[in-house]
């Protein structure tokens, strides 16, 4: 495998993950719509609240998984580029991927998804305003 082959595979994976992320954004929007509707309704049953909670938690899991997959992909290609650097020179941008530390992005992904789910569940479980 050459460095160009690795970049081509990385681009293909990134495109697929971008489509998955767009689907997650649509699912998050639907979760906000459900939570908003529940918050505005005075006679929402516990079953509806539990179903909305389950939906929002599933979407949060899917979103965090997708965001984590992006970081895992960078980590995987970091290994590929480091192996390539052992046998031949690699470009400076490939070396940046080898040196990439995913700690801060992982924390930010967690905070992002947590803020979404917290906001949705607050709306689902709050008492309707009078």
C-alpha positions as CSV (number, residue, x, y, z in Angstrom):
1,X,0.0,0.0,0.0
2,X,1.3,3.4,-0.9
3,X,0.6,6.7,1.0
4,X,-1.7,7.7,-1.8
5,X,-3.7,4.5,-1.4
6,X,-4.1,5.2,2.3
7,X,-5.3,8.7,1.6
8,X,-7.8,7.4,-0.9
9,X,-9.2,4.9,1.6
10,X,-9.3,7.5,4.3
11,X,-11.3,9.9,2.1
12,X,-13.8,7.1,1.2
13,X,-14.3,6.3,4.9
14,X,-14.6,10.0,5.8
15,X,-17.4,10.5,3.1
16,X,-19.3,7.5,4.5
17,X,-19.0,8.8,8.1
18,X,-20.2,12.2,7.0
19,X,-23.4,10.8,5.7
20,X,-23.9,8.8,8.9
21,X,-23.3,12.0,10.8
22,X,-26.0,13.8,8.8
23,X,-28.4,11.1,9.6
24,X,-27.6,11.5,13.2
25,X,-28.3,15.2,13.1
26,X,-31.7,14.5,11.6
27,X,-32.4,12.0,14.4
28,X,-31.3,14.5,17.0
29,X,-33.6,17.1,15.5
30,X,-36.5,14.6,15.8
31,X,-35.5,14.0,19.4
32,X,-35.7,17.7,20.1
33,X,-39.1,17.9,18.4
34,X,-40.5,15.0,20.4
35,X,-39.1,16.5,23.7
36,X,-40.5,20.0,22.8
37,X,-43.9,18.5,22.1
38,X,-43.9,16.5,25.3
39,X,-42.8,19.6,27.3
40,X,-45.7,21.6,25.8
41,X,-48.4,18.9,26.5
42,X,-50.1,18.7,29.8
43,X,-51.5,15.2,29.6
44,X,-48.4,13.2,28.4
45,X,-48.4,9.6,29.7
46,X,-45.4,8.0,31.3
47,X,-45.3,5.5,28.4
48,X,-44.7,8.3,25.9
49,X,-42.0,9.8,28.1
50,X,-40.3,6.5,28.4
51,X,-40.4,5.9,24.7
52,X,-39.0,9.4,24.0
53,X,-36.3,8.8,26.5
54,X,-35.4,5.5,24.9
55,X,-35.3,7.1,21.5
56,X,-33.1,10.0,22.6
57,X,-30.7,7.6,24.5
58,X,-30.4,5.4,21.4
59,X,-29.7,8.4,19.1
60,X,-27.1,9.7,21.6
61,X,-25.4,6.2,21.5
62,X,-25.4,6.2,17.7
63,X,-24.0,9.7,17.5
64,X,-21.2,9.0,20.0
65,X,-20.4,5.8,18.2
66,X,-20.2,7.6,14.9
67,X,-18.0,10.4,16.3
68,X,-15.8,7.8,18.0
69,X,-15.5,5.9,14.8
70,X,-14.0,9.0,13.1
71,X,-11.3,9.2,15.8
72,X,-10.7,5.4,15.6
73,X,-10.3,5.8,11.8
74,X,-7.6,8.4,12.3
75,X,-5.9,6.2,14.8
76,X,-6.0,3.3,12.4
77,X,-4.5,5.4,9.6
78,X,-2.0,6.7,12.0
79,X,-0.7,3.1,12.3
80,X,-0.7,2.7,8.5
81,X,1.3,5.9,8.0
82,X,3.7,5.0,10.7
83,X,4.3,1.6,9.0
84,X,4.9,3.4,5.7
85,X,7.3,5.8,7.3
86,X,9.5,2.8,8.4
87,X,10.1,1.8,4.7
88,X,9.9,5.1,2.9
89,X,9.4,8.8,3.6
90,X,5.9,10.2,4.2
91,X,4.5,13.7,3.7
92,X,4.3,16.2,6.5
93,X,0.5,16.0,6.7
94,X,0.8,12.2,7.1
95,X,3.3,12.7,9.9
96,X,0.7,15.0,11.6
97,X,-1.8,12.1,11.5
98,X,0.9,9.8,13.0
99,X,1.4,12.3,15.8
100,X,-2.3,13.0,16.4
101,X,-3.6,12.7,20.0
102,X,-7.3,12.0,20.2
103,X,-7.7,12.8,23.9
104,X,-9.2,16.3,23.6
105,X,-11.5,15.4,20.6
106,X,-12.8,12.4,22.6
107,X,-13.6,14.5,25.6
108,X,-15.3,17.1,23.3
109,X,-17.4,14.4,21.6
110,X,-18.6,13.2,24.9
111,X,-19.5,16.7,26.1
112,X,-21.3,17.4,22.9
113,X,-23.4,14.3,23.0
114,X,-24.0,14.6,26.8
115,X,-25.3,18.2,26.3
116,X,-27.7,17.1,23.6
117,X,-29.1,14.2,25.6
118,X,-29.3,16.3,28.8
119,X,-31.2,19.0,27.1
120,X,-33.6,16.6,25.5
121,X,-34.3,14.6,28.7
122,X,-34.8,17.8,30.7
123,X,-37.6,18.7,28.2
124,X,-39.1,15.2,28.3
125,X,-39.3,15.0,32.1
126,X,-40.0,18.5,33.2
127,X,-43.4,19.5,34.3
128,X,-45.4,21.4,31.7
129,X,-45.4,25.1,32.3
130,X,-48.8,26.4,33.4
